[in-house]
């Protein structure tokens, strides 16, 4: 009797659903020589904005839920314009929500870490108790005795660590229950510098206070509205007939007697893609039927000068997109490189290569340079997928639970903590959106182990390239 073995087909993972638009920040540096009045107007508003912001955050933390009432209170108390007060209230509420979300995440991580450490202590205590009886009977050789002493030392350290973690967990749980967010405006580092003046290169407390206040009062967020001029009444760009650009700002305070005058000054925009998006946005503003789009603005003061960030909306590109009919391109993210593998429709390898990220390596670790290299590699990969008309497949990476339980060897623990998987995933999503490339996000389970058993032996490739191959196959529903 002939018996045929049936192979169950794997379900094809769905394509990641891209949003209708994404927000793209366009940053412009203000030149004091070109627009001194604009810089003066902005600088004069930092102090009152920061004070009103801290007041709004404090009242939200104490239970103020009515945003309209809060806006009216800080508007009357500090003499602010209604749009400024509304921006402060909205930004303070968003920051408070972010703080509560951080408290939830920290509580979950600490609870998992405490449970894991208690299990390890229980297991270690059992082994140490057995050796205690042997040590009392003098049946341990010198090496076993040394190991026993190390276990006792580790037990003591674990007990101290568990107590510290439980105290921290209790504090986070209490804050979460009371909806209390601990936040130091101006950073805790600068605040504590007043107690160590010489170590921080400061000669007096007055010098520290000046530094701390300047660090604290250095940001303004101005919420946009789609029915206002150029998307934002308080701060917006103006396009001239010759193609040049000017920035226009209004003081954050209510005007006295007379009309409120807008202050303008020329700015230089050199970012090509940002300038293209900005021109498209203003084409919509200046059309016969003007487009309604809110443009929120953040103004920052840094060491090198004053910067203005405009948050523009990039709509989803029109036209054809990629497909998995002819195959897929799998991407495996590792600590110091990206592994790329292109397959045909049957999962056969067409080619595989490694894209090095030396900035993220252990030897030459430079986080900012490594992130820049990663962004460039993702841009190159998405362009390749667009050119070949194939979908891009990545893993659904999330090591938040593993970070709370780092019990493996030192190299693995370092890899888990240094891996910028969150920025990697978001960068791939945004790049696929811009290039109109379909993206699939698959389960990362057992890709490396199965690759070592199958494709690595068949094709003589390393485990990372093999994992990229299986990621592509999983995107095709073949693994």
Secondary structure, DSSP 4 states (H G I P E B T S, - for coil): ----PPPPPPPPPPPP---SEEEEEEEEEEPTTT-HHHHHHHHHHHHHHHHHHHHHHHHHHTT---HHHHHHHHHHHHTB-HHHHHHHHHHHHHHHHHHHHHHHHHHHHHHHHHHHHHHHHHHHHHHHHHHHHHHHTT---HHHHHHHHHHHHHHHHHHHHHHHHHHHHHHHHHHHHTT-----TT-HHHHHGGG-TGGGT-SSHHHHHHHHHHHHS-EEEE---TTSGGG-SSEEEEE-TTS-EEEEE--SBPP-SSPPPPEEEEE----HHHHHHHHHHHHHHTSSS------EEEEEEETTEEEEEEEEEEEPPPS---EEEEEEEEEEE-SSEEEEEEE-TTS-EEEEEEEE-GGGSSTT--HHHHHHHHHHHHHHHHHHHHHHTEEEEEE----HHHHT---S-HHHHHHHHH--HHHHHHHHHHHHHHHT--EEEE--TTHHHHHHHTHHHHHT--HHHHHHHHHHHHHHT--
